[in-house]
């Protein structure tokens, strides 16, 4: 992992990762094979853009108080093989890739929460980790409903 010298380095890194996610979901939406899939990926792009905006605002203005909650983990993403992003991905492949990306984002924020000393920064990164965990859960539920039940 990159070496961070201050909280702005951490926030810049996280902002860049969120932009990567926005771009990823927008690409998946452009290549979606049906309207529901396109809508789902566009929604995730907007949510990741919201994360980016929140991080940028915190960098500019300072920390805000964030609530926390427990998020279920079906662990489906733990057992799937990651394929590289392709324009001709099936819906199943896109869901697997999305789960893996959300899991990686969760781990990133969890690790960042361990790298900062101030409680408000720990809380920020833990909240973002929980949000990424919720995203992964949504893709896992979609995978369970539309892929696993058909097999």
ROLO-294388 format. One record per residue (C-alpha): residue number from 1; x, y, z. Coordinates in pm, 1 decimal, m for minus. Each point is the difference from the previous one (the first is absolute). Layout:
+-----+----------+----------+----------+
:   i :       xx :       yy :       zz :
+-----+----------+----------+----------+
: NUM :        X :        Y :        Z :
...
+-----+----------+----------+----------+
END
This chain:
+-----+----------+----------+----------+
:   i :       xx :       yy :       zz :
+-----+----------+----------+----------+
:   1 :      0.0 :      0.0 :      0.0 :
:   2 :    107.0 :    355.6 :    m64.9 :
:   3 :    174.3 :    190.7 :    281.0 :
:   4 :   m205.8 :    285.7 :    138.8 :
:   5 :    158.5 :    295.0 :    178.6 :
:   6 :   m321.2 :    176.6 :    107.9 :
:   7 :   m378.2 :    m18.2 :    m10.7 :
:   8 :    m13.7 :    192.0 :   m328.0 :
:   9 :    210.9 :   m273.2 :   m164.8 :
:  10 :   m247.3 :   m259.0 :    127.5 :
:  11 :   m301.4 :    200.5 :   m112.7 :
:  12 :    153.6 :     61.5 :   m344.6 :
:  13 :     65.9 :   m373.0 :    m38.2 :
:  14 :   m356.3 :    m87.1 :    104.7 :
:  15 :   m144.4 :    266.8 :   m231.8 :
:  16 :    196.7 :   m149.2 :   m290.6 :
:  17 :   m129.0 :   m350.6 :     82.1 :
:  18 :   m357.5 :    128.5 :      7.7 :
:  19 :     48.7 :    161.1 :   m342.5 :
:  20 :    131.4 :   m334.7 :   m127.1 :
:  21 :   m323.9 :   m158.0 :    123.5 :
:  22 :   m214.1 :    269.5 :   m162.7 :
:  23 :    177.6 :    m61.1 :   m330.8 :
:  24 :    m32.5 :   m379.0 :     39.7 :
:  25 :   m376.6 :      9.5 :     59.9 :
:  26 :    m54.7 :    251.5 :   m279.7 :
:  27 :    186.4 :   m232.5 :   m240.6 :
:  28 :   m213.2 :   m294.5 :    113.9 :
:  29 :   m314.5 :    210.0 :    m48.8 :
:  30 :    106.4 :     91.8 :   m354.5 :
:  31 :     45.5 :   m368.1 :    m83.9 :
:  32 :   m308.6 :   m125.0 :    184.5 :
:  33 :   m210.7 :   m243.0 :   m197.6 :
:  34 :   m331.2 :     99.4 :    155.8 :
:  35 :   m164.1 :    303.9 :    160.2 :
:  36 :     m3.6 :   m146.4 :    354.0 :
:  37 :    371.2 :    m76.5 :     m9.6 :
:  38 :     75.0 :    348.4 :   m138.1 :
:  39 :   m209.7 :    163.9 :    271.6 :
:  40 :    172.2 :   m202.2 :    275.3 :
:  41 :    348.8 :     94.4 :   m117.2 :
:  42 :    m95.6 :    366.0 :    m46.6 :
:  43 :   m133.8 :      4.2 :    356.4 :
:  44 :    328.9 :   m138.0 :    131.7 :
:  45 :    195.6 :    258.6 :   m198.6 :
:  46 :   m208.5 :    272.5 :    166.6 :
:  47 :     55.8 :   m150.5 :    344.7 :
:  48 :    376.2 :    m18.9 :    m54.4 :
:  49 :     m6.4 :    361.2 :   m121.8 :
:  50 :   m174.3 :     83.4 :    328.2 :
:  51 :    284.7 :   m166.1 :    191.2 :
:  52 :    251.4 :    200.6 :   m200.3 :
:  53 :   m188.1 :    322.5 :     67.2 :
:  54 :    m21.4 :    m77.0 :    371.2 :
:  55 :    373.2 :    m66.4 :     19.0 :
:  56 :     76.5 :    320.4 :   m191.7 :
:  57 :   m226.2 :    201.1 :    230.3 :
:  58 :    162.3 :   m150.9 :    308.4 :
:  59 :    341.6 :     82.9 :   m142.7 :
:  60 :   m112.4 :    357.6 :    m58.7 :
:  61 :   m215.0 :     61.9 :    310.1 :
:  62 :     99.6 :   m257.4 :    260.7 :
:  63 :   m165.1 :   m306.7 :    152.2 :
:  64 :   m371.6 :    m49.6 :     55.8 :
:  65 :   m165.5 :   m241.0 :    243.0 :
:  66 :    m91.1 :   m327.7 :   m168.9 :
:  67 :   m241.5 :   m271.6 :    115.1 :
:  68 :     96.3 :   m367.4 :    m12.2 :
:  69 :   m188.3 :   m325.4 :    m38.4 :
:  70 :     66.2 :   m371.3 :    m37.1 :
:  71 :    m10.7 :   m131.8 :   m358.4 :
:  72 :    m57.0 :   m365.2 :    m89.8 :
:  73 :    264.3 :   m181.5 :   m205.8 :
:  74 :   m117.0 :   m299.4 :   m200.4 :
:  75 :    365.8 :    m68.6 :    m94.4 :
:  76 :    m98.2 :    m93.0 :   m354.8 :
:  77 :    269.6 :    231.8 :   m135.8 :
:  78 :    262.2 :   m189.2 :    202.0 :
:  79 :    m49.0 :   m309.2 :   m215.3 :
:  80 :    m27.1 :    142.9 :   m350.9 :
:  81 :    279.3 :     32.2 :   m253.8 :
:  82 :     69.9 :    352.6 :   m121.6 :
:  83 :      1.4 :     50.1 :   m375.0 :
:  84 :    142.6 :    315.4 :   m156.3 :
:  85 :   m248.2 :    264.0 :   m115.6 :
:  86 :   m108.5 :    m55.9 :   m360.7 :
:  87 :   m253.0 :    162.6 :   m226.6 :
:  88 :   m165.7 :   m335.7 :    m71.5 :
:  89 :    m48.5 :   m106.3 :    363.5 :
:  90 :   m311.9 :   m191.3 :     88.9 :
:  91 :   m225.5 :    127.9 :    275.6 :
:  92 :    143.1 :   m268.0 :    229.6 :
:  93 :    359.1 :    105.1 :    m77.1 :
:  94 :    m85.3 :    367.3 :     58.0 :
:  95 :   m155.2 :    m84.6 :    337.4 :
:  96 :    305.3 :   m202.4 :    104.0 :
:  97 :    233.3 :    282.0 :    m99.3 :
:  98 :   m216.0 :    255.4 :    181.5 :
:  99 :     m0.1 :   m214.3 :    317.6 :
: 100 :    376.5 :    m30.7 :     m9.6 :
: 101 :     46.7 :    373.9 :    m50.2 :
: 102 :   m232.1 :     79.0 :    290.8 :
: 103 :    182.3 :   m249.8 :    219.1 :
: 104 :    331.7 :    163.0 :    m91.6 :
: 105 :   m143.2 :    344.6 :     80.6 :
: 106 :   m121.9 :   m132.6 :    335.8 :
: 107 :    347.2 :   m133.5 :     79.7 :
: 108 :    156.1 :    329.8 :   m109.2 :
: 109 :   m212.8 :    205.4 :    238.4 :
: 110 :     45.9 :   m249.9 :    280.2 :
: 111 :    376.7 :     22.0 :    m44.4 :
: 112 :    m11.7 :    379.2 :    m20.1 :
: 113 :   m198.7 :      8.3 :    324.8 :
: 114 :    287.6 :   m186.8 :    162.2 :
: 115 :    259.4 :    243.9 :   m138.1 :
: 116 :   m141.6 :    318.9 :    154.4 :
: 117 :     17.7 :    108.8 :    362.1 :
: 118 :   m285.5 :    245.8 :     35.8 :
: 119 :   m330.6 :   m161.7 :    100.8 :
: 120 :   m199.1 :    211.6 :   m245.6 :
: 121 :    213.4 :   m125.8 :   m291.8 :
: 122 :    m32.8 :   m358.0 :    122.4 :
: 123 :   m377.2 :     49.9 :     10.1 :
: 124 :     m1.4 :    145.5 :   m352.0 :
: 125 :    187.7 :   m292.4 :   m151.1 :
: 126 :   m202.4 :   m255.9 :    195.8 :
: 127 :   m320.8 :    160.5 :   m129.5 :
: 128 :    129.1 :    m12.5 :   m357.8 :
: 129 :    102.7 :   m364.4 :     52.7 :
: 130 :   m354.1 :    m78.4 :    114.7 :
: 131 :   m147.1 :    172.9 :   m305.4 :
: 132 :    224.3 :   m202.2 :   m231.7 :
: 133 :   m103.4 :   m312.7 :    190.2 :
: 134 :   m365.8 :     89.9 :    m62.0 :
: 135 :     76.4 :     40.3 :   m371.2 :
: 136 :    162.2 :   m344.0 :     m9.7 :
: 137 :   m300.4 :   m146.6 :    180.0 :
: 138 :   m235.1 :    148.9 :   m260.0 :
: 139 :    200.2 :   m163.8 :   m278.5 :
: 140 :     14.5 :   m328.2 :    193.9 :
: 141 :   m377.2 :      2.1 :     40.4 :
: 142 :    m39.7 :     72.5 :   m370.5 :
: 143 :    241.5 :   m284.5 :    m80.0 :
: 144 :   m186.3 :   m234.4 :    233.9 :
: 145 :   m335.1 :     88.7 :   m153.2 :
: 146 :     90.4 :     m1.4 :   m370.7 :
: 147 :    296.6 :   m235.9 :    m30.5 :
: 148 :      5.3 :   m255.2 :    280.7 :
: 149 :   m372.9 :    m68.5 :     m9.4 :
: 150 :     16.7 :    m78.7 :   m372.3 :
: 151 :    268.5 :   m266.1 :     53.5 :
+-----+----------+----------+----------+
END
